[in-house]
Amino acid sequence: MTDTDPKSRPARSALASRPVHTPPRVLVAEDDEAMRNIVVETLRKDGYAVSEASDGGRLLVTFVREFMHAPRVALIDLLVSDIRMPVCSGLEILEQLRAAKWPVPVILMTAFGDDNIRARARLLGALVFDKPFNMHDLRVAAAGLLRRLP
């Protein structure tokens, strides 16, 4: 592979390739509709372009579509996901993202987390929020993760 081969370039955030005035894209995956709505509205109020997935299967489909669209450029700047969802868990998605060398920042939410799950998530670079949590803390964490992107 040469430097001009797109496959030889490292994965990067869409923030590096979008115009400055375009808001960061956040994907929220949560099977509890009320919780998903609260998280989505909170992040939208901060100016993010937020899309939604209602379960792990829809989350997986979203990432497959994004990867097929632009395999080496992440079009999602932040993933906020429940850990326990139908079809596949947020932690399983995180593991696959990291296996594919996709560096998208991740915040995982859980009402049923144990120390082992939290440790695995943190080892993979995710922040973990135990439900219920303060939305202000989520906003601060999202802003901090998005500031770190190139």
N, C-alpha and C positions, 0 to 999 in steps of 0.2 A: 504494500500500500504506500501511496505517496501522500505528501501533505495536501494535495488537491483532492484526494479521495475523501468524500464525505464520511466514510466509515472510519477513517483514521483520526478524525477530529473528536476531541472529548465531548461528552454530553454537556449541554449548557442550558441555562434557563432561558425561557422565552423573553425574560426581561432584557436580555442582552440584544435581542433581535427586533424588539418592538419599538415603535416610536415612544418617546419619553412620556407623552400625554396619555398613553393607554394604561388603564389601571391594571395592577396585578390580577391574575386569574386564580381563583380559589375554588377547589372542588370540595363540597361537603357531602359525605356519605354517612347516612344515619337512617336506620329503619324505623325509628320512632318519629312519626310525622311532626308531633308537637316540638320535640327537641330539635329536629332538623330545621323547622321554621324559625325557632329562636336563634340558632347559630347562624343560619343564612341571613336573617334580617340584621343581626348584630354586625356581621362582616360587611354587608352591603352599606350600612350606615357609615362605615369607615371608608367607603369609596371603592371597594374591591368588586371586580366582576365575578360574581359567584354563580356556579352551576351546582346542580344537585344530583345525587344518586340515592335511591331509596333502599338499596340493599347491596350486599357484596357482589352479586352477579352483575348488576348495572354498573357498579364501580369498575369491575373488571372489564366489561365491554367498553366503557369510556376510555380506559387506559389503552386497550388494544387499538381502538380507533385512533387515539392520539399518536401511538407509536407507529401505526401504519401510515398516518398522514406525514409525519416527519420523524423518522426513526432516531435521529441523533439530536433532536431539539425538543426539549420538554415544553409543551404548550400549556401546561398547568404549573403554576408557580408555587402552590401550596396545597397539600391535601390535609383536610380535617376529617377524620373518620372515626366512627364507632369501632370498637374492637369486635364485639359480638353482633353479627348480622347474619341473616339467611344467605345461603349459597356459599359464601366464603367470608372469612373474617378480615377485618382491617389489618390485623397482624400478618395474615397470610399474604395479603396484597403487598404490604410493606416488605416482607421477605422477598417476594418476587421482584419488586422494584429494585431492591438492592442487588439481587442476583443479576439483574440486567444492567447494573451500573447506572441506574437512573437516580440522580442525586436530589430529586424533589424533596423539599422539607416536608415533614409529616408531624401532625399533632393527632394523637390517638385519644379517644374518650372511652371511658369504661365505667360501668356500674358494678362490674363483677370481676375486676382485676385482682390478681393475687401477685405476690412478690415475684414469682417466676415470670409471669406475663409482662410485668412492668420492666423487669431486668432485660428480657429479650427485646422489648420495644426500644429501650434506651440504648442497648448494644447496637441496634440498627439505626440509631441516630434520631429516634422519634422523641417528642415530648409526650408525656402521658398526663391526662387530666382525669381525676376521679369524679364521677357524677355524684351528686350535683356539684357544680363549680360556678364560680363567679364569672360572668361574661366579660367583665373588665379584665380579668386575668387572661382570658382567651384572646382578647383584642391586643393586649400588650405582647403576648407570646407571638401572635401572628405578625404583628408589626416588626418585632425583633427578627424573626426568621426571614421575612421578606427583605429587610434591610441588608442582610448578609449576602444576598444574591448578587452575582456580577452584573 
